[in-house]
Amino acid sequence: MLARLVLTDFRNHEDAVIVPGPGFVVLTGENGAGKTNVLEAISLLAPGRGLRRAALGEMARQAGGGGFGVAASLKPLPFRGGVWGGGVKEASVLVPHPNPSPEGEGLVLIATGTQPSAPERRIVRIQGAPVAATALAEWLTILWLTPAMDRLFVEPASERRRFLDRLTLALNPGHAVHSNRYEAAMRARNRLLAEANEGSRPADPEWLSALEAQMAEHGDAIDIARRETVAALGERLADQPEGPFARAGLLLEGWSGAGGTLAADLAQGRRRDAAAGRTLAGPHRADLSVTHLGKNQPAALCSTGEQKALLLGLVLAHADLVAERTGQPPILLLDEVAAHLDPTRRAALFARLAGAGQVWMTGTEQSLFEGLGAGATQLLVNGGRIAAAS
């Protein structure tokens, strides 16, 4: 769980320090106050580009110095929290705060951000030491749901692959490394084929073979990890009783690594891929198929409300699976989730999440979260300032 969160010149937050409790953390305020910005900042404590997938340069506060910082203290044991007021400005946002929490012991200090001199270069530090962003997966698991994800089942396959990779990363931290290396090798191969196709210079066959061997190695690992996640999550969903959140059936469709023939397929498909301008075989061509089990109907053909219920049920089941496999529940970021649920499903959601780790939620009205009880950390967000709710 996060014991302390510090935002410096991030979006509309000049300086914000939050000390949340171990369970529900609720951010309420008007539209545009900066609630989702807090969730986005937390999402950057995981590998990837965060829940908005925005460019780094867009995250720095417009009136700031050009860079931004997100720093957090991870605490394995829960404690009751609240909020500290603003006014804390790190001398360097990429150096952990010398006294990150009142307890100050047993903490893992994580920081990420950019410097004004390189606004598009992300820096990550753990315990003060620079590391690759993929190393974040070794320390904590973060999952999120945003209103933009409500159309996941009707969006292009790339969106479902990205969603599946986030689920897979939570169970297999090494998945990020394989994905990054596969993408890097594929980009290099595509560039070589494009240059050869344009006649600027012939492609070096040995170099192509080396890149294809890398793609095969990491592509097979990606496919195996995805299929293990789909199988484990599918079993958990199938065993759950019918309830307020629809049960999803899962299947990974399209390209399969079975047989280990990717390197040969890529070598044989060089001319085809050069003409197409992209690689046409590999795990980047797979798709996650989701079915409403209760109706035996593809998720894409379900109503908007049913799709929302399917997605929420899938994420909740996955959170349970992560807690079971790793011994630590993931941090959940649920943006505007309560406003889109009827009172029955809202109560069921709160009951399901009670005691299941740290859950951050946003909403425009405090009344949406009345069922959480006194144990929740209630915060008001107004113009980038954060204060404890009365």
Buried (B, 14 or more C-beta within 10 A) or exposed (E): BBBBBBBBBBBBBBBBBBBBBBBBBBBBBEEEBBBBBBBBBBBBBBBBBBBBEEEBEEBBBEEBEBBBBBBBBBBEEEBEBEBBEBEEEBEEBBBBBEEBBEEEEEBBBBBBBBBEEEBEEBBBBBEEEEBEBBBBBEBBBBBBBBEEBBEBBEBEBEBBBBBBBBBBBBBBBEBBBBBBBBBBBBEBBBEBBBBBBEEEEEBEEEEBEBBBBBBBBBBBBBBBBBBEBBEBBBEBBEEBEEEBBBBBBBEBEBBBBEEEBBBEBBBEBBEEBBEEEEBBBBBBBBBBBBBBBBEEEEBBEBEEBBBBBBBBBBBBBBBBBBBEEEEEBBBBBBBBBBEBBEEEBBEBBBEBBBEBBBBBBBBBEBEBBEBBEEEBBBBBBEEBBBEBBE
